[in-house]
Amino acid sequence: MTEKSSSWLGQSKQYVTEVQGEFNKITWPAQTETVNGAISVVVIVVVLATFLGIVDFVLSQLMKQVLG
């Protein structure tokens, strides 16, 4: 093996070791917290989409009235 390839191999092993160490520090949320968060996001998206749809409809009707 050349010095360059062993250096590359050593750096790769060190990188993987460091990634594993950082991965072990992750604190994952509880399942209920994740489900509640997902439900909250879906509800907010539905409410905003409905609101924007209504605003779009009202403005389009207003433009039809103004432009004839």
C-alpha positions in Angstrom: 0.0 0.0 0.0 1.2 3.5 -0.7 1.3 6.1 1.9 -1.4 8.1 0.2 -3.9 5.3 0.2 -3.3 4.3 3.8 -3.7 7.9 4.8 -7.0 8.0 2.9 -8.1 4.7 4.5 -7.2 6.0 8.0 -9.1 9.2 7.4 -12.1 7.3 6.2 -12.1 5.1 9.3 -11.8 8.2 11.5 -14.6 9.9 9.8 -16.9 6.9 10.2 -16.0 6.6 13.8 -16.8 10.3 14.4 -20.1 10.0 12.6 -21.1 7.0 14.7 -20.1 8.9 17.9 -22.3 11.9 16.8 -25.2 9.5 15.8 -25.1 8.1 19.3 -25.6 11.5 20.8 -29.0 12.0 19.0 -32.0 12.0 21.3 -35.0 10.8 19.4 -38.5 12.1 20.3 -41.1 9.8 21.7 -43.6 8.2 19.3 -46.5 10.1 20.7 -44.6 13.4 20.3 -43.8 12.6 16.7 -47.4 11.6 15.9 -48.8 14.7 17.5 -46.3 16.9 15.6 -47.2 15.2 12.3 -51.0 15.7 13.0 -50.4 19.3 13.9 -48.6 19.9 10.6 -51.3 18.2 8.6 -54.0 20.3 10.3 -52.1 23.6 9.8 -51.6 22.7 6.1 -55.3 21.9 5.6 -56.4 25.1 7.4 -54.0 27.3 5.3 -54.9 25.6 2.1 -58.6 26.1 2.8 -58.1 29.7 3.7 -56.0 30.4 0.6 -58.5 28.6 -1.6 -61.3 30.8 -0.2 -59.3 34.0 -0.7 -58.5 32.9 -4.3 -62.1 32.2 -5.0 -63.3 35.5 -3.6 -60.7 37.5 -5.5 -61.4 35.7 -8.7 -65.1 36.5 -8.3 -64.3 40.1 -7.6 -62.1 40.3 -10.7 -65.0 38.8 -12.8 -67.3 41.6 -11.5 -64.7 44.4 -12.1 -63.7 43.2 -15.6 -67.1 42.3 -16.7 
